[in-house]
Amino acid sequence: MKQDLGQPTISELRKQLASIRLATERGTKRILKKWAKDVQLPDSLTENTRNLAAYLSLRHQDLRRVQDELSHLGLSSLGRCESHVMASLDAVLAVLSRLDQRGEETTDWPAPKSFTSGFQRIQDAAEVILGPSNASKVRIMVTLPATAATDPIWCRNLIEAGASCVRINCAHDSPEQWLAMIEHIRRTARALKRDVRVQ
């Protein structure tokens, strides 16, 4: 493959991405070790937690140059890998290792399930936290103003207009107002037979 001046060879790009993968793996371990000191997570969240740590670790690196080069080759630029970070890195490395004619060994392809299971976990968690989505597969989250603590009709209008979940910004108002907001939203949601989660 002919390279432009200043453009890395496939071999160089592969080395850069392998270095990013290694840094991501090391950063993931550091993050998980730090979190383990503060939080005891159930086993059911282990994979989600590991992937979140990997995502944070990856995003602490400057990917701009390598993303451009990957895009030029028609490969994933890792911009949409949030549900399957390590699998995405491994998949791109597997392609690069096969394109690299000077490479002595190839990287194994990640299992297809490593891509779909992460996305499904995100969908399941969103359902638990944000409630069911509508027919268009969207949710409308609204940050409640102070009005929601004093005006139940305002809350009813909000839910009738399509709000599917609400959040309270605890940097504002008071605990008493937050409780009033929650009560108004829950009472209205029950009356309208709607599942509206409060965050």
Accessible surface in RSA format (square Angstrom, percent):
REM  Atomic radii and reference values for relative SASA: ProtOr
REM  Chains: A
REM  Algorithm: Lee & Richards
REM  Probe-radius: 1.40
REM  Slices: 20
REM RES _ NUM      All-atoms   Total-Side   Main-Chain    Non-polar    All polar
REM                ABS   REL    ABS   REL    ABS   REL    ABS   REL    ABS   REL
RES MET A   1   156.54  81.1  85.18  56.4  71.36 169.9  97.19  82.6  59.35  78.6
RES LYS A   2   199.44  97.3 164.59 101.0  34.84  83.0 116.11 104.5  83.33  88.8
RES GLN A   3    48.13  26.9  25.47  18.6  22.66  54.0  21.27  45.3  26.87  20.4
RES ASP A   4   106.08  74.3  97.69  97.2   8.38  19.8  26.17  61.6  79.90  79.7
RES LEU A   5   187.30 104.3 159.21 113.9  28.08  70.6 161.76 113.6  25.53  68.7
RES GLY A   6    68.22  84.1   0.00   N/A  68.22  84.1  46.23 126.9  21.99  49.2
RES GLN A   7    51.27  28.7  38.24  27.9  13.03  31.0  13.21  28.1  38.06  28.9
RES PRO A   8    15.31  11.2   6.51   5.9   8.80  32.0  10.48   8.6   4.84  30.1
RES THR A   9    38.14  27.1  38.07  38.6   0.07   0.2  37.65  50.6   0.49   0.7
RES ILE A  10    17.44   9.9  15.56  11.6   1.87   4.5  15.80  11.4   1.64   4.4
RES SER A  11    16.83  14.2  15.62  20.8   1.21   2.8   3.28   7.0  13.54  19.0
RES GLU A  12    85.98  49.4  84.25  63.7   1.73   4.1  31.59  61.1  54.39  44.4
RES LEU A  13     3.20   1.8   3.20   2.3   0.00   0.0   3.20   2.2   0.00   0.0
RES ARG A  14    35.14  14.8  35.14  17.9   0.00   0.0   9.26  12.7  25.87  15.7
RES LYS A  15   144.45  70.5 137.07  84.1   7.39  17.6  87.94  79.2  56.52  60.2
RES GLN A  16    72.50  40.5  66.07  48.3   6.43  15.3  36.67  78.1  35.83  27.2
RES LEU A  17     0.00   0.0   0.00   0.0   0.00   0.0   0.00   0.0   0.00   0.0
RES ALA A  18    44.96  41.3  39.23  60.5   5.73  13.0  40.12  56.5   4.84  12.8
RES SER A  19    68.89  58.2  61.01  81.4   7.88  18.1  28.98  61.7  39.91  55.9
RES ILE A  20    21.03  12.0  20.10  15.0   0.93   2.2  21.03  15.1   0.00   0.0
RES ARG A  21    53.65  22.5  53.65  27.3   0.00   0.0  16.23  22.2  37.42  22.7
RES LEU A  22    79.34  44.2  77.69  55.6   1.65   4.1  79.06  55.5   0.28   0.8
RES ALA A  23    42.74  39.3  34.94  53.9   7.79  17.7  39.48  55.6   3.26   8.6
RES THR A  24     0.00   0.0   0.00   0.0   0.00   0.0   0.00   0.0   0.00   0.0
RES GLU A  25    60.72  34.9  59.96  45.4   0.75   1.8  11.36  22.0  49.35  40.3
RES ARG A  26   136.69  57.4 134.47  68.5   2.22   5.3  38.99  53.3  97.70  59.2
RES GLY A  27     5.20   6.4   0.00   N/A   5.20   6.4   5.16  14.2   0.05   0.1
RES THR A  28     9.46   6.7   9.46   9.6   0.00   0.0   9.46  12.7   0.00   0.0
RES LYS A  29   132.97  64.9 126.92  77.9   6.04  14.4  79.50  71.6  53.47  57.0
RES ARG A  30   158.39  66.5 150.88  76.9   7.51  17.9  74.53 101.9  83.86  50.8
RES ILE A  31    34.33  19.5  32.78  24.4   1.55   3.7  34.33  24.7   0.00   0.0
RES LEU A  32    36.37  20.3  32.76  23.4   3.61   9.1  33.03  23.2   3.34   9.0
RES LYS A  33   149.45  72.9 141.92  87.1   7.54  17.9  90.52  81.5  58.93  62.8
RES LYS A  34   138.48  67.6 135.99  83.4   2.49   5.9  80.70  72.6  57.78  61.5
RES TRP A  35    69.52  27.9  68.91  33.4   0.61   1.4  45.65  24.3  23.87  38.7
RES ALA A  36    73.93  68.0  47.57  73.4  26.36  60.0  52.96  74.6  20.97  55.6
RES LYS A  37   163.85  79.9 123.32  75.7  40.53  96.5  78.10  70.3  85.75  91.3
RES ASP A  38   114.26  80.0  78.01  77.6  36.25  85.7  27.78  65.4  86.47  86.2
RES VAL A  39    81.15  53.4  68.38  61.9  12.77  30.8  73.52  63.9   7.63  20.7
RES GLN A  40   173.32  96.9 145.45 106.3  27.87  66.4  61.06 130.0 112.25  85.1
RES LEU A  41    66.79  37.2  49.73  35.6  17.06  42.9  49.73  34.9  17.06  45.9
RES PRO A  42    75.36  54.9  63.08  57.5  12.28  44.6  75.24  62.1   0.12   0.8
RES ASP A  43   131.54  92.1 115.61 115.1  15.92  37.7  37.47  88.2  94.07  93.8
RES SER A  44    95.12  80.4  61.79  82.5  33.33  76.8  59.44 126.6  35.69  50.0
RES LEU A  45    69.60  38.8  69.60  49.8   0.00   0.0  69.60  48.9   0.00   0.0
RES THR A  46    62.71  44.6  58.85  59.7   3.86   9.2  50.30  67.6  12.42  18.8
RES GLU A  47    89.44  51.3  87.24  66.0   2.19   5.2  31.30  60.5  58.14  47.5
RES ASN A  48    46.42  32.0  38.81  37.5   7.61  18.3  23.59  56.8  22.83  22.1
RES THR A  49    18.54  13.2  15.31  15.5   3.23   7.7  12.42  16.7   6.12   9.3
RES ARG A  50   108.57  45.6 108.51  55.3   0.06   0.1  35.34  48.3  73.23  44.4
RES ASN A  51    23.52  16.2  20.10  19.4   3.42   8.2   6.64  16.0  16.88  16.3
RES LEU A  52    91.15  50.8  88.40  63.2   2.76   6.9  90.90  63.8   0.25   0.7
RES ALA A  53     0.00   0.0   0.00   0.0   0.00   0.0   0.00   0.0   0.00   0.0
RES ALA A  54     0.81   0.7   0.81   1.2   0.00   0.0   0.81   1.1   0.00   0.0
RES TYR A  55    63.44  29.6  63.44  36.1   0.00   0.0  30.07  22.6  33.37  41.1
RES LEU A  56    63.16  35.2  62.85  45.0   0.32   0.8  63.08  44.3   0.08   0.2
RES SER A  57     7.62   6.4   2.70   3.6   4.92  11.3   3.21   6.8   4.40   6.2
RES LEU A  58     0.00   0.0   0.00   0.0   0.00   0.0   0.00   0.0   0.00   0.0
RES ARG A  59    85.68  36.0  60.21  30.7  25.47  60.6  43.32  59.2  42.36  25.7
RES HIS A  60   152.24  83.2 115.80  80.5  36.44  93.2  89.06  91.8  63.18  73.5
RES GLN A  61    43.03  24.1  28.09  20.5  14.94  35.6  27.96  59.5  15.07  11.4
RES ASP A  62    99.12  69.4  65.25  64.9  33.87  80.1  43.27 101.8  55.85  55.7
RES LEU A  63     8.31   4.6   5.12   3.7   3.19   8.0   5.12   3.6   3.19   8.6
RES ARG A  64   172.04  72.2 169.81  86.6   2.23   5.3  78.39 107.1  93.65  56.8
RES ARG A  65   136.11  57.1 131.25  66.9   4.86  11.6  66.89  91.4  69.22  42.0
RES VAL A  66     5.34   3.5   4.29   3.9   1.06   2.5   4.29   3.7   1.06   2.9
RES GLN A  67    37.95  21.2  37.66  27.5   0.30   0.7   8.69  18.5  29.26  22.2
RES ASP A  68    80.75  56.6  79.19  78.8   1.56   3.7   9.64  22.7  71.11  70.9
RES GLU A  69    13.96   8.0  13.60  10.3   0.36   0.9   0.87   1.7  13.10  10.7
RES LEU A  70     0.00   0.0   0.00   0.0   0.00   0.0   0.00   0.0   0.00   0.0
RES SER A  71    60.26  50.9  42.04  56.1  18.22  42.0  29.26  62.3  31.00  43.4
RES HIS A  72   127.61  69.7  90.25  62.7  37.36  95.6  66.73  68.8  60.89  70.9
RES LEU A  73    39.37  21.9  10.86   7.8  28.51  71.7  16.23  11.4  23.14  62.3
RES GLY A  74    70.11  86.5   0.00   N/A  70.11  86.5  37.27 102.3  32.84  73.6
RES LEU A  75    33.56  18.7  21.92  15.7  11.65  29.3  25.38  17.8   8.18  22.0
RES SER A  76    63.00  53.2  43.13  57.6  19.87  45.8  41.50  88.4  21.50  30.1
RES SER A  77    34.59  29.2  30.02  40.1   4.57  10.5   3.89   8.3  30.71  43.0
RES LEU A  78     0.36   0.2   0.00   0.0   0.36   0.9   0.36   0.3   0.00   0.0
RES GLY A  79    40.51  50.0   0.00   N/A  40.51  50.0  21.47  58.9  19.04  42.6
RES ARG A  80   197.73  83.0 184.24  93.9  13.49  32.1  76.92 105.1 120.81  73.2
RES CYS A  81     2.00   1.5   1.40   1.6   0.60   1.4   2.00   5.1   0.00   0.0
RES GLU A  82    69.43  39.9  65.09  49.2   4.33  10.3  33.52  64.8  35.91  29.3
RES SER A  83     8.97   7.6   7.32   9.8   1.65   3.8   2.43   5.2   6.55   9.2
RES HIS A  84    37.45  20.5  32.06  22.3   5.38  13.8  18.48  19.0  18.97  22.1
RES VAL A  85     0.17   0.1   0.00   0.0   0.17   0.4   0.00   0.0   0.17   0.5
RES MET A  86    44.26  22.9  42.55  28.2   1.72   4.1  41.98  35.7   2.29   3.0
RES ALA A  87    10.91  10.0   5.15   7.9   5.77  13.1   7.45  10.5   3.47   9.2
RES SER A  88     7.86   6.6   5.92   7.9   1.94   4.5   4.73  10.1   3.13   4.4
RES LEU A  89     0.00   0.0   0.00   0.0   0.00   0.0   0.00   0.0   0.00   0.0
RES ASP A  90    30.20  21.2  30.20  30.1   0.00   0.0   5.00  11.8  25.20  25.1
RES ALA A  91    21.36  19.6  21.04  32.5   0.32   0.7  21.36  30.1   0.00   0.0
RES VAL A  92     6.60   4.3   5.60   5.1   1.00   2.4   6.59   5.7   0.01   0.0
RES LEU A  93     9.60   5.3   9.60   6.9   0.00   0.0   9.60   6.7   0.00   0.0
RES ALA A  94     0.00   0.0   0.00   0.0   0.00   0.0   0.00   0.0   0.00   0.0
RES VAL A  95    39.51  26.0  38.48  34.8   1.03   2.5  39.40  34.2   0.11   0.3
RES LEU A  96     0.00   0.0   0.00   0.0   0.00   0.0   0.00   0.0   0.00   0.0
RES SER A  97     3.65   3.1   0.00   0.0   3.65   8.4   0.00   0.0   3.65   5.1
RES ARG A  98   106.52  44.7  76.14  38.8  30.37  72.3  46.83  64.0  59.69  36.2
RES LEU A  99    81.30  45.3  68.69  49.1  12.61  31.7  71.39  50.1   9.90  26.7
RES ASP A 100    11.87   8.3   6.26   6.2   5.61  13.3   0.44   1.0  11.43  11.4
RES GLN A 101   169.69  94.9 130.15  95.1  39.54  94.1  50.65 107.8 119.03  90.3
RES ARG A 102   172.50  72.4 148.42  75.7  24.07  57.3  75.45 103.1  97.04  58.8
RES GLY A 103    30.13  37.2   0.00   N/A  30.13  37.2   7.45  20.4  22.68  50.8
RES GLU A 104   177.94 102.2 134.12 101.5  43.82 104.3  56.48 109.3 121.46  99.2
RES GLU A 105   134.06  77.0 127.56  96.5   6.51  15.5  46.20  89.4  87.87  71.7
RES THR A 106    74.85  53.2  55.32  56.1  19.54  46.6  32.95  44.3  41.91  63.4
RES THR A 107    39.12  27.8  32.25  32.7   6.87  16.4  26.65  35.8  12.47  18.8
RES ASP A 108   116.94  81.9 109.10 108.6   7.84  18.5  32.66  76.9  84.28  84.0
RES TRP A 109   134.31  53.9 112.35  54.4  21.95  51.5  99.35  53.0  34.95  56.7
RES PRO A 110    26.18  19.1   6.75   6.1  19.43  70.6  17.46  14.4   8.72  54.2
RES ALA A 111    62.66  57.6  49.98  77.1  12.68  28.9  55.81  78.6   6.86  18.2
RES PRO A 112   111.26  81.1 105.36  96.0   5.91  21.5 110.44  91.2   0.83   5.1
RES LYS A 113   151.26  73.8 146.37  89.8   4.89  11.6  92.81  83.5  58.45  62.3
RES SER A 114    42.26  35.7  27.80  37.1  14.46  33.3  34.72  73.9   7.54  10.6
RES PHE A 115    58.38  29.2  55.95  34.7   2.43   6.3  56.13  34.0   2.25   6.4
RES THR A 116    91.99  65.4  86.46  87.7   5.53  13.2  76.81 103.2  15.19  23.0
RES SER A 117    31.65  26.7  24.80  33.1   6.85  15.8  21.95  46.7   9.70  13.6
RES GLY A 118     1.86   2.3   0.00   N/A   1.86   2.3   1.01   2.8   0.86   1.9
RES PHE A 119   113.51  56.8 113.51  70.3   0.00   0.0 113.51  68.8   0.00   0.0
RES GLN A 120    95.73  53.5  95.73  70.0   0.00   0.0  39.41  83.9  56.32  42.7
RES ARG A 121    60.47  25.4  56.73  28.9   3.74   8.9  40.08  54.8  20.39  12.4
RES ILE A 122    78.88  44.9  75.19  56.0   3.69   8.9  78.06  56.2   0.82   2.2
RES GLN A 123    70.94  39.7  67.94  49.7   3.00   7.1  18.44  39.3  52.50  39.8
RES ASP A 124    75.37  52.8  71.67  71.3   3.70   8.8  29.27  68.9  46.10  46.0
RES ALA A 125    38.61  35.5  32.34  49.9   6.28  14.3  38.13  53.7   0.48   1.3
RES ALA A 126    20.17  18.5  15.44  23.8   4.73  10.8  19.52  27.5   0.65   1.7
RES GLU A 127    78.84  45.3  78.37  59.3   0.46   1.1  37.43  72.4  41.40  33.8
RES VAL A 128   110.04  72.4  99.53  90.1  10.50  25.3 103.57  90.0   6.47  17.5
RES ILE A 129    93.09  53.0  85.78  63.9   7.31  17.6  91.18  65.7   1.90   5.2
RES LEU A 130    44.69  24.9  44.53  31.9   0.16   0.4  44.53  31.3   0.16   0.4
RES GLY A 131     0.22   0.3   0.00   N/A   0.22   0.3   0.22   0.6   0.00   0.0
RES PRO A 132    59.69  43.5  52.12  47.5   7.57  27.5  52.12  43.0   7.57  47.0
RES SER A 133    36.78  31.1  15.35  20.5  21.42  49.4   2.36   5.0  34.42  48.2
RES ASN A 134    74.92  51.7  59.10  57.1  15.82  38.1  43.46 104.6  31.46  30.4
RES ALA A 135   110.20 101.3  68.59 105.9  41.60  94.6  81.91 115.3  28.29  74.9
RES SER A 136    83.97  71.0  58.86  78.6  25.11  57.8  30.62  65.2  53.36  74.7
RES LYS A 137   166.81  81.4 145.81  89.5  21.00  50.0  91.29  82.2  75.51  80.4
RES VAL A 138    74.94  49.3  70.31  63.7   4.63  11.2  74.63  64.8   0.32   0.9
RES ARG A 139    60.65  25.5  32.11  16.4  28.55  68.0   8.41  11.5  52.24  31.7
RES ILE A 140    83.47  47.5  80.29  59.8   3.17   7.6  83.22  59.9   0.24   0.7
RES MET A 141    82.52  42.7  53.69  35.5  28.83  68.6  34.64  29.5  47.88  63.4
RES VAL A 142    36.12  23.8  33.04  29.9   3.08   7.4  36.12  31.4   0.00   0.0
RES THR A 143    61.73  43.9  44.83  45.4  16.90  40.3  30.71  41.3  31.01  46.9
RES LEU A 144     7.62   4.2   0.00   0.0   7.62  19.2   0.12   0.1   7.50  20.2
RES PRO A 145    55.43  40.4  44.37  40.5  11.05  40.2  55.43  45.8   0.00   0.0
RES ALA A 146    46.74  43.0  39.57  61.1   7.17  16.3  39.88  56.2   6.86  18.2
RES THR A 147    57.92  41.2  52.15  52.9   5.77  13.7  25.55  34.3  32.37  48.9
RES ALA A 148     0.00   0.0   0.00   0.0   0.00   0.0   0.00   0.0   0.00   0.0
RES ALA A 149     9.57   8.8   1.80   2.8   7.77  17.7   1.80   2.5   7.77  20.6
RES THR A 150   109.63  78.0  80.39  81.5  29.24  69.7  70.59  94.8  39.04  59.0
RES ASP A 151    51.70  36.2  50.38  50.1   1.32   3.1  11.87  27.9  39.83  39.7
RES PRO A 152    61.84  45.1  60.50  55.2   1.34   4.9  60.72  50.1   1.12   7.0
RES ILE A 153   120.80  68.7 120.00  89.4   0.80   1.9 120.80  87.0   0.00   0.0
RES TRP A 154    73.85  29.6  71.33  34.5   2.52   5.9  46.05  24.6  27.80  45.1
RES CYS A 155     0.00   0.0   0.00   0.0   0.00   0.0   0.00   0.0   0.00   0.0
RES ARG A 156    95.06  39.9  95.06  48.5   0.00   0.0  28.31  38.7  66.74  40.5
RES ASN A 157    82.62  57.0  77.21  74.6   5.41  13.0  25.53  61.5  57.08  55.2
RES LEU A 158    25.86  14.4  20.36  14.6   5.50  13.8  25.12  17.6   0.75   2.0
RES ILE A 159     0.00   0.0   0.00   0.0   0.00   0.0   0.00   0.0   0.00   0.0
RES GLU A 160    99.24  57.0  67.60  51.1  31.64  75.3  31.12  60.2  68.13  55.6
RES ALA A 161    89.36  82.2  46.67  72.0  42.69  97.1  59.77  84.2  29.58  78.4
RES GLY A 162    24.85  30.6   0.00   N/A  24.85  30.6  18.89  51.8   5.96  13.4
RES ALA A 163     3.35   3.1   0.76   1.2   2.60   5.9   0.90   1.3   2.46   6.5
RES SER A 164    19.32  16.3  17.94  23.9   1.38   3.2  18.81  40.1   0.51   0.7
RES CYS A 165     0.44   0.3   0.44   0.5   0.00   0.0   0.00   0.0   0.44   0.5
RES VAL A 166     0.00   0.0   0.00   0.0   0.00   0.0   0.00   0.0   0.00   0.0
RES ARG A 167    90.05  37.8  90.05  45.9   0.00   0.0  17.36  23.7  72.70  44.1
RES ILE A 168    19.08  10.9   8.06   6.0  11.02  26.6   8.06   5.8  11.02  29.9
RES ASN A 169    46.10  31.8  43.29  41.8   2.82   6.8   5.58  13.4  40.52  39.2
RES CYS A 170    80.26  60.7  58.82  65.6  21.44  50.4  27.78  70.4  52.48  56.6
RES ALA A 171    88.58  81.4  46.16  71.2  42.41  96.5  58.94  83.0  29.64  78.5
RES HIS A 172   110.12  60.2 105.54  73.4   4.58  11.7  69.27  71.4  40.85  47.5
RES ASP A 173    61.59  43.1  19.68  19.6  41.91  99.1   9.85  23.2  51.73  51.6
RES SER A 174    34.38  29.0  33.10  44.2   1.27   2.9  29.33  62.5   5.05   7.1
RES PRO A 175    75.17  54.8  74.35  67.8   0.81   3.0  74.73  61.7   0.44   2.7
RES GLU A 176   124.75  71.6 117.00  88.5   7.75  18.5  66.61 128.8  58.14  47.5
RES GLN A 177    61.04  34.1  59.61  43.6   1.43   3.4  21.06  44.8  39.98  30.3
RES TRP A 178    55.07  22.1  55.07  26.7   0.00   0.0  55.07  29.4   0.00   0.0
RES LEU A 179   122.25  68.1 118.33  84.7   3.92   9.9 118.63  83.3   3.62   9.7
RES ALA A 180    30.65  28.2  23.37  36.1   7.28  16.5  30.12  42.4   0.53   1.4
RES MET A 181     0.31   0.2   0.31   0.2   0.00   0.0   0.31   0.3   0.00   0.0
RES ILE A 182    41.22  23.5  41.22  30.7   0.00   0.0  41.22  29.7   0.00   0.0
RES GLU A 183    72.32  41.5  71.57  54.1   0.74   1.8  29.52  57.1  42.80  34.9
RES HIS A 184    25.44  13.9  24.54  17.1   0.90   2.3   5.31   5.5  20.12  23.4
RES ILE A 185     0.00   0.0   0.00   0.0   0.00   0.0   0.00   0.0   0.00   0.0
RES ARG A 186   122.47  51.4 120.39  61.4   2.08   5.0  31.06  42.4  91.42  55.4
RES ARG A 187   125.27  52.6 124.22  63.3   1.04   2.5  55.44  75.8  69.83  42.3
RES THR A 188    11.90   8.5   8.52   8.6   3.38   8.1   3.94   5.3   7.96  12.0
RES ALA A 189     6.27   5.8   6.27   9.7   0.00   0.0   6.27   8.8   0.00   0.0
RES ARG A 190   152.42  64.0 135.25  68.9  17.18  40.9  79.70 108.9  72.72  44.1
RES ALA A 191    67.43  62.0  32.84  50.7  34.59  78.7  45.58  64.2  21.84  57.9
RES LEU A 192    41.35  23.0  21.59  15.4  19.76  49.7  25.74  18.1  15.61  42.0
RES LYS A 193   185.08  90.3 150.55  92.4  34.54  82.2 114.92 103.4  70.17  74.7
RES ARG A 194    89.53  37.6  73.89  37.7  15.64  37.2  36.60  50.0  52.93  32.1
RES ASP A 195    68.50  48.0  49.12  48.9  19.38  45.8  30.14  70.9  38.36  38.3
RES VAL A 196    12.94   8.5   0.16   0.1  12.78  30.8   0.16   0.1  12.78  34.7
RES ARG A 197    73.11  30.7  70.59  36.0   2.53   6.0  28.86  39.4  44.25  26.8
RES VAL A 198    30.59  20.1   5.63   5.1  24.97  60.2   5.63   4.9  24.97  67.7
RES GLN A 199    74.99  41.9  40.17  29.4  34.82  82.9  48.38 103.0  26.61  20.2
END  Absolute sums over single chains surface
CHAIN  1 A    12776.6      10649.8       2126.8       7326.4       5450.1
END  Absolute sums over all chains
TOTAL         12776.6      10649.8       2126.8       7326.4       5450.1
